[in-house]
């Protein structure tokens, strides 16, 4: 079993920054994929960013490319999402997720096995 816990959300003005953390515990294997998703009220949960737990190539949604950076600290069992130049449309609950093999695609939230409880990010204009 894998447990994930997000933190770092809050209220920020447009143009500001936040850094989200996702602490992982349990049996995280090096071949897991770690993703960040977000869900705004009345909308579907959408892919934001991805990083393999072992490190390597990162992927981003077009809407956040160049503004958000995903990273992970292997020693701390933590995945981060640095969010810069925030916009009001970034307002959502942000979730951390883990997907183990066999991999079924990175952008569909239904393919992820484990989820955190979410952290609210609100960007005011």
C-alpha positions, 0 to 999 in steps of 0.5 A: 500500500502507498499513502500520499499526503499533500501540503502547501496549498493556500491563497495567493495573488495572481503572479505569485508562487506556491510550492506543493509537497506530496509526502509518500509512505508505504511501498513506493517502488522505483518504477512508479509514476508520480503525477499531479492533477487538479480539479476545479469546481464543476470540472473534471480532474485534469493532468498537470505534471508527471515525474517517474519516481526514479527520476528522469523525463518530466511531462506537463500539461500545456496550460502549465508548461513553463510556469510549473516544475515537478521534482522529487527528493528521493531521500525525503520520499517527497514529490514537489510542484513549484508553481510560478506566475499563478493565474486565477484559472489555476485555482483548484484542488491539487492532488498527488497520485501514483501509478504502478505497472502495468502503465496505462497512460499518464494523463488519465486520472483513472489510471492512477492507483493511489491518491492523496487527499488534495490541497486547495490552491486559490489564486485571486485576480 
